[in-house]
């Protein structure tokens, strides 16, 4: 092994779209000869004795950070680390001793306060004032201790700077990417006489606007030939023209084929920060219909690669 290689510990939270982001980072880091990545993946699920501890079982930040501390300590025992990369800040707030010991980067899609602003759609409520103040302080201190902060969007960066006393120059905007070569359609998309295929990919059907899309699809089907393909974890009653996929895996060949076979990607979401699926749709060349929520307008450009509609406006 090259002695000049940099050993980096990657701590990637395993919740929602961050799982896919972690997979993408692992796939691409493996091809970088300058680094030796060490992976820590704090798991969202809780079981056994831990599931009986009230604060631990109910607080993802506590669970993720405590897991992260143990994971970094184990990595350090295996081989001395040169740097750390935390995604998101949830994994770092109770692991701040490592932020002070090693050069560290924190990456995030939304600040806690931005997440709170979308909380009703995530079934999340802010806590009492004293607890929120303590949470704010922990996050501020984590951002301060990090050598640098990576924000997925300008919306995220603005929140970090305005809400957590972080200097503007300490934050760099780097949207999450996909391997465009793997998502490129093998043959160009062309006109056809078959029903237009609309694709929706979102685990939480209601939060992602899937119920609104279903209503719009039923109305549209009265006027023209159209199919709706839903990739979701929720069960949906079968009906003509509707195809539901409940067990589709991220980055799988079957999922990519759905993108390749579709004509429009639609995600009329109520609550999101920057959905990875929009990058996947863009990589496959699909026009996108989504909503002007959080950082979405930064990658869905009205009239260029898609259209933005008001969340909840089925007629749009």
Protein Blocks (a to p, Z undefined) as FASTA:
>chain_A
ZZkbccdddddddehjllmmmmmmmmmmmmmmkbccddddddfbdghjllmmmklmmmmk
lmmmmmmmmmmmmmmmmpccfbdcdddfklmmmmmmmmmmpccddddfbdfklmmmmmmm
nopacddfklmmmmmmmmmmmmmmpmbdcdfbfklmmmmmmmnopafklpccddddddfk
lmpcfbacdddfbdcddddddfblmlnommmmmmmmmmmmmmmccddddddfbdcdddeh
iacdfkbcehiaklmmmmmmpmbdcddbfbdcbdcklmmmmmnopacddddehjlmmmmc
ghiloccddehilkZZ
